[in-house]
Amino acid sequence: MPGERTRVLPVLVGGGQTIDRVGDRAGDPASGREPLALMEEAARRAAEDAGSDGRLLGALDTIAVVNIISWDYGDAPGILAERLGCHPARTIYTTLGGNTPQTLLNHLCDEIAAGRSEAALIAGAEAFNTLRALGKNGHRPAWTAARPARGDAWGDARMGMSPLELRHGIAKPVVAYPMVENAFRASRGLSLDAHRRELAAYCGRSAAVAARNPYAWFQDGKSGETIATVTTGNRMVGFPYPKSMNAILEVNQGAALVLLADSAARRLGVAHDRWVYPWAGVDVTEQWFLQDRVDYASLPGVRRAGAALLETVGRGIDAIVHLDLYSCFPIAPRLSAAMLGLAPDTARALTVTGGLPYFGGPGSNYATHAIATLAARLRADRESFGLAHALGWNLTKHALAVYGGAPPPRGWQRAGGAALQAHVDAEPHPSIVETPAGRGTIEAYTVLHARGGEPEGGSVIGRLAGGERFLAILPRDRGLLEAMEQAEQVGRAGTLRQDGERTVFDPS
């Protein structure tokens, strides 16, 4: 029709990844590269991957950098732009969260589809392995100095844990995720032995994927049984997760993506065989604090967001061949898979990358690697689809997208929206009693272990007789804690008492 605006199609044309093993145990830690250098290399590889004639980096109008934990550059995207020799009209630096790369890509697809951008780069990197090695030797990295940031970070900057959670030790992911894992097991009626076998099978499949990935930090392909067996070198961390089931942050890895408008891709000479098509994306947050969730065996936000996403692209989950579901701990991809309509014990590979415990967990940037890996799969299998899922905080912030090897007939689409989030926010949840007394029952729990392997404490979320929810710690009784790992504890009753600002749940 006259005056109708031509639809602009976002296309993912380049993905670059890098890994720096110089700072590993066998090398010289001082020679490990800093995150900025890893980002620069990944960005240049992404441009090379696009097959451009060299004009691509100079054409970037947006450079976005995923939050870097291992070093504060201040204006990281501005410094990266200078290293790349380009002059973007806009730079973005994000808040913390593993959801960030996919959330950012969804946002930039919106910007390109609306005509507000034509050429964008997403980049991120971490160098925790070098940082830790230097610290052990009493050295501070001589990395690029920070300069003032350009405004506030982009994204949701809210603290991920409530004051009540912090008081009861439910602050770190190594506590929160195993708590949800135990609740999920109990909701399905699995025995501890059957649950251990399920975890071993999932982890073994993921480690095998990482073993075939040249950018993975761990390529030894440990068997699931090895991963699930507690040893001196694979100590229990937070029951039921030994160390090898926990995300590993001590890596040196970088990744970058180049996203263009289809018109810009043609103008810059990017061949069509490099194009991968984002079909649709969705973002959602669960009830913000873990204490306020409806239960610990579901993710209502992911269930609704996933259904909206798949409906938008007109495909069922079984039609999505390639998956990368965020995998900081085994509960994350398996619970997300269940919300998407897959069995939690599915034999399908839930990652194309290898997962954070085996590929490596470079801070908030893992999903950038996952999307780059998905893009390579889709280039090789043009008729197929891929789904990326990324999350932040304690199963809180979620971003999903479907990608295809062929163009979407209706262009890029946003699923969900304000109505989706409003529905999730309105989900009923139990009221919280901050100083409970009397009797209560366990709803979710974990037993925590010291570095020497011995149990040293634990955390509980539970219910009072009236249905109200409480948070508590477990007594530091080694015999009790050991016994709590030998039988199911969800549903177990106990007595609540106050110890200063904290509630203690005593099941003895």
Buried (B, 14 or more C-beta within 10 A) or exposed (E): EEEEEEEBBBBBBBBBBBBBEBBBEEBEBBEBBBBBBBBBBBBBBBBEBBBBEEEBBBBBBBBBBBBBBBBEBBBBBBBBBEBBEBEBEBBBBBBBBBBBBBBBBBBBBBBBBEEEBBBBBBBBBBBBBBBBBBEEEEEEBEBBEEEEBBEEBBBBEEEBBBEBBEBBBBBEBBBBBBBBBBBBBBEBEBEBEEBBBBBBBBBBBBBBBBBEBEBBBBBEBBBBEBBBBBEEEBBBBBBBBBBBBBBBBBBBBBBBBBBBBBBBBBBBEBEEEBBBBBBBBBBBBBBBBBBBBBBBBBBBBBBBBBBBBBEBBEBEBEEBBBBBBBBBBBBBBBBBBBBBEBEBBBEEBBBBBBBBBBBBBBBBBBBBBBBBBBBBBBBEEEEBBBBBBBBBBBBBBBBBBBBBBBBBEEBBBBBBEEEBBEBBEEBEEBEBBEEBEEEBBBBBBBBBBEEEBEBBBBBBBBBBEEEBBBBBBBBEBEEBBEBBBEEBBBEBEBEBBEEEEBBBBEBE
